[in-house]
Amino acid sequence: MRKKSNTTKKAAAPAGRTAKPATGKQPPARRAAAKPQAPRATAPVPPPSTDDIATRAYYLEEKRRTDGLPGDEQQDWIEAERQLRAEAAGQKRPAKSKKA
């Protein structure tokens, strides 16, 4: 004897989505693309050597005189030291403000 087959059709799910059984649990939260990280403690940056400052100041003075800009050796020295400290700290040199 043959078994009777079930000839009733089940209702089709809507196109594009399939129904998931409810389990009472929420799906895991999605991770953010980039989590903000706490700032790292960096080691103190050693000051630039006197020779490095003198070399940079020399080139700043050369450029200043070539361009015909006012200034003196002390300003060149201070600017050279500022630039070297900024570079050692990993910063870009900020644009100098023009004084009127």
CYANA upper distance limits for C-alpha pairs under 8 A (distance plus 0.5 A):
 13 ALA  CA     17 ARG  CA      7.78
 13 ALA  CA     18 THR  CA      6.62
 13 ALA  CA     19 ALA  CA      7.63
 14 PRO  CA     18 THR  CA      7.54
 45 VAL  CA     88 ALA  CA      7.23
 45 VAL  CA     89 ALA  CA      7.01
 47 PRO  CA     85 ARG  CA      7.25
 48 PRO  CA     52 ASP  CA      6.91
 48 PRO  CA     53 ILE  CA      7.24
 48 PRO  CA     81 GLU  CA      7.72
 48 PRO  CA     84 LEU  CA      6.97
 48 PRO  CA     85 ARG  CA      7.19
 49 SER  CA     53 ILE  CA      6.89
 50 THR  CA     54 ALA  CA      6.56
 51 ASP  CA     55 THR  CA      6.64
 52 ASP  CA     56 ARG  CA      6.73
 53 ILE  CA     57 ALA  CA      6.46
 53 ILE  CA     77 TRP  CA      7.22
 53 ILE  CA     80 ALA  CA      6.16
 53 ILE  CA     81 GLU  CA      6.08
 53 ILE  CA     84 LEU  CA      7.86
 54 ALA  CA     58 TYR  CA      6.59
 54 ALA  CA     77 TRP  CA      7.46
 54 ALA  CA     80 ALA  CA      8.26
 55 THR  CA     59 TYR  CA      7.04
 56 ARG  CA     60 LEU  CA      6.71
 56 ARG  CA     77 TRP  CA      8.40
 56 ARG  CA     80 ALA  CA      5.86
 57 ALA  CA     61 GLU  CA      6.55
 57 ALA  CA     73 GLU  CA      8.18
 57 ALA  CA     76 ASP  CA      5.55
 57 ALA  CA     77 TRP  CA      5.52
 57 ALA  CA     79 GLU  CA      7.90
 57 ALA  CA     80 ALA  CA      5.60
 58 TYR  CA     62 GLU  CA      6.73
 58 TYR  CA     76 ASP  CA      8.18
 59 TYR  CA     63 LYS  CA      6.73
 60 LEU  CA     64 ARG  CA      6.55
 60 LEU  CA     76 ASP  CA      6.56
 60 LEU  CA     80 ALA  CA      7.81
 61 GLU  CA     65 ARG  CA      6.61
 61 GLU  CA     72 ASP  CA      8.39
 61 GLU  CA     73 GLU  CA      7.63
 61 GLU  CA     76 ASP  CA      6.60
 62 GLU  CA     66 THR  CA      6.59
 63 LYS  CA     67 ASP  CA      6.56
 64 ARG  CA     68 GLY  CA      6.56
 64 ARG  CA     69 LEU  CA      5.71
 64 ARG  CA     70 PRO  CA      7.79
 64 ARG  CA     71 GLY  CA      8.09
 65 ARG  CA     69 LEU  CA      6.60
 65 ARG  CA     70 PRO  CA      8.35
 71 GLY  CA     75 GLN  CA      6.91
 71 GLY  CA     76 ASP  CA      8.02
 72 ASP  CA     76 ASP  CA      6.95
 73 GLU  CA     77 TRP  CA      6.65
 74 GLN  CA     78 ILE  CA      6.74
 75 GLN  CA     79 GLU  CA      6.57
 76 ASP  CA     80 ALA  CA      6.51
 77 TRP  CA     81 GLU  CA      6.69
 78 ILE  CA     82 ARG  CA      6.66
 79 GLU  CA     83 GLN  CA      6.63
 80 ALA  CA     84 LEU  CA      6.71
 81 GLU  CA     85 ARG  CA      6.65
 82 ARG  CA     86 ALA  CA      6.69
 83 GLN  CA     87 GLU  CA      6.69
 83 GLN  CA     93 ARG  CA      6.95
 84 LEU  CA     88 ALA  CA      6.61
 85 ARG  CA     89 ALA  CA      6.70
 86 ALA  CA     90 GLY  CA      6.89
 86 ALA  CA     91 GLN  CA      5.73
 86 ALA  CA     92 LYS  CA      7.27
 86 ALA  CA     93 ARG  CA      7.05
 87 GLU  CA     91 GLN  CA      6.00
 87 GLU  CA     92 LYS  CA      6.98
 87 GLU  CA     93 ARG  CA      7.68
